Amino acid sequence: MERSTRQRTAIRAAIEAAARPLSPQEILDAVRVTVPEIGIATIYRNLKLLLGEAEIQAVTLPGENPRYETAHLAHHHHHHFHCVPCDRVFEVEGCPGRMDDLAPAGFVIDRHELTLYGECAECAAKGKAKARAKAAPEAAAAAATRPARAHKH
């Protein structure tokens, strides 16, 4: 077992505090708050050690680089939500249950992984705000081009 270092302690703390899978860059950004001089090579070196000691687990989504979560999160069945605009990954509690009916006849499912893709609440709120901001000038322009109606009294 490797001796614990200030960097490793900070990396472990960043992953635990996030409570969601983090990319190496997200870990670097979080750790630099307390260890400003840390570099990405140190992050990767320590991730390898923490993986080897089974303190963290890699979360690999199709077509993506691995992200890392604490091993205790990995030991209970859960799924993930990948926010496409901000590229963050979140834990999803709950499960649709057995999927035996989805497998071809005669196939046996040992396990499954489910990843949802879309927008997190933060990105969805930003998207709605942008849509409202874009719609306001268009609505004003449309109103300005409409002929005025005469009022009957």
C-alpha positions as CSV (number, residue, x, y, z in Angstrom):
1,M,0.0,0.0,0.0
2,E,1.3,3.4,-1.0
3,R,1.8,6.1,1.7
4,S,-0.9,8.8,1.6
5,T,0.3,12.1,0.3
6,R,-1.3,15.6,0.5
7,Q,-2.1,15.3,-3.2
8,R,-3.7,11.9,-2.9
9,T,-5.7,13.0,0.1
10,A,-6.9,16.0,-1.9
11,I,-7.8,13.9,-4.9
12,R,-9.8,11.4,-2.7
13,A,-11.6,14.3,-1.0
14,A,-12.5,15.9,-4.4
15,I,-14.0,12.7,-5.7
16,E,-15.9,12.1,-2.5
17,A,-17.2,15.7,-2.3
18,A,-18.5,15.6,-5.8
19,A,-20.7,12.6,-5.2
20,R,-20.7,12.0,-9.0
21,P,-18.2,10.6,-11.5
22,L,-15.5,13.2,-12.3
23,S,-13.1,13.5,-15.2
24,P,-9.4,13.9,-14.5
25,Q,-9.7,17.6,-15.5
26,E,-12.6,18.1,-13.1
27,I,-10.5,16.4,-10.4
28,L,-7.6,18.7,-11.3
29,D,-9.8,21.8,-11.1
30,A,-11.2,20.8,-7.7
31,V,-7.8,19.8,-6.2
32,R,-6.1,23.0,-7.3
33,V,-8.3,24.9,-4.8
34,T,-6.2,23.3,-2.0
35,V,-3.1,22.2,-3.9
36,P,-2.4,24.9,-6.5
37,E,0.8,23.4,-7.8
38,I,-0.6,20.0,-8.7
39,G,-0.4,18.9,-12.3
40,I,-2.5,16.6,-14.5
41,A,0.3,13.9,-14.5
42,T,0.1,13.7,-10.7
43,I,-3.7,13.3,-11.0
44,Y,-3.3,10.4,-13.4
45,R,-0.6,8.8,-11.3
46,N,-2.8,9.0,-8.2
47,L,-5.9,7.8,-10.0
48,K,-4.0,4.7,-11.0
49,L,-2.9,4.1,-7.4
50,L,-6.4,4.6,-6.1
51,L,-7.9,2.3,-8.7
52,G,-5.3,-0.3,-7.7
53,E,-6.2,0.0,-4.1
54,A,-9.9,-0.3,-5.0
55,E,-10.7,3.1,-3.4
56,I,-12.2,4.4,-6.6
57,Q,-13.8,2.9,-9.7
58,A,-13.7,4.0,-13.3
59,V,-17.0,4.9,-15.0
60,T,-16.7,4.4,-18.7
61,L,-19.4,5.7,-21.0
62,P,-19.5,4.7,-24.7
63,G,-17.2,6.9,-26.7
64,E,-16.0,8.8,-23.6
65,N,-12.8,8.9,-21.5
66,P,-13.2,7.3,-18.0
67,R,-14.5,9.3,-15.1
68,Y,-13.9,8.3,-11.5
69,E,-16.2,7.8,-8.5
70,T,-15.7,6.5,-5.0
71,A,-15.8,2.7,-4.6
72,H,-18.7,2.8,-2.2
73,L,-20.9,4.4,-4.9
74,A,-19.8,1.8,-7.3
75,H,-20.8,-1.1,-5.0
76,H,-24.5,-0.3,-5.1
77,H,-26.4,-0.7,-8.4
78,H,-27.0,2.6,-10.1
79,H,-27.0,4.3,-13.5
80,H,-25.7,7.5,-14.9
81,F,-27.0,10.6,-16.6
82,H,-24.6,12.4,-19.1
83,C,-25.3,16.0,-19.6
84,V,-24.3,16.6,-23.2
85,P,-23.9,20.5,-23.1
86,C,-21.7,20.6,-20.0
87,D,-20.3,17.0,-20.4
88,R,-20.8,16.3,-16.7
89,V,-22.0,12.8,-15.5
90,F,-24.4,12.4,-12.6
91,E,-25.6,9.4,-10.5
92,V,-29.1,8.1,-11.2
93,E,-30.8,6.2,-8.4
94,G,-33.3,3.6,-9.3
95,C,-33.4,1.1,-12.0
96,P,-36.0,-0.1,-14.6
97,G,-35.5,-3.6,-13.2
98,R,-35.0,-6.8,-15.0
99,M,-34.4,-6.6,-18.7
100,D,-34.7,-10.2,-19.7
101,D,-37.5,-9.4,-22.2
102,L,-35.1,-7.2,-24.2
103,A,-32.6,-9.9,-24.8
104,P,-32.9,-12.2,-27.8
105,A,-34.6,-15.6,-27.1
106,G,-32.2,-17.9,-25.3
107,F,-29.8,-15.2,-24.2
108,V,-29.1,-14.7,-20.5
109,I,-28.4,-11.3,-19.1
110,D,-25.8,-11.2,-16.3
111,R,-25.9,-7.4,-15.7
112,H,-26.8,-4.2,-17.4
113,E,-25.6,-0.6,-17.5
114,L,-27.9,2.3,-18.4
115,T,-26.8,5.8,-19.4
116,L,-29.3,8.6,-19.9
117,Y,-28.3,11.5,-22.1
118,G,-29.7,15.0,-22.1
119,E,-29.4,18.3,-20.2
120,C,-28.8,18.6,-16.4
121,A,-31.1,21.0,-14.5
122,E,-28.5,23.8,-14.7
123,C,-28.0,23.5,-18.5
124,A,-31.8,23.1,-19.1
125,A,-32.4,26.4,-17.1
126,K,-29.7,28.1,-19.1
127,G,-31.3,26.9,-22.3
128,K,-34.8,28.1,-21.3
129,A,-33.3,31.5,-20.3
130,K,-31.6,31.8,-23.7
131,A,-34.8,30.8,-25.5
132,R,-36.7,33.5,-23.6
133,A,-34.1,36.1,-24.3
134,K,-34.1,35.2,-28.0
135,A,-37.9,35.2,-28.1
136,A,-38.3,38.6,-26.5
137,P,-36.8,40.7,-29.3
138,E,-38.5,38.6,-32.0
139,A,-41.9,39.1,-30.2
140,A,-41.2,42.9,-30.0
141,A,-40.3,43.0,-33.7
142,A,-43.4,41.1,-34.7
143,A,-45.6,43.4,-32.6
144,A,-43.9,46.5,-34.2
145,T,-44.8,45.3,-37.7
146,R,-48.4,44.6,-37.0
147,P,-50.8,47.3,-38.0
148,A,-52.5,49.1,-35.2
149,R,-56.1,48.3,-34.6
150,A,-58.7,51.0,-34.3
151,H,-60.6,50.9,-31.0
152,K,-64.4,51.2,-31.1
153,H,-66.1,53.0,-28.3
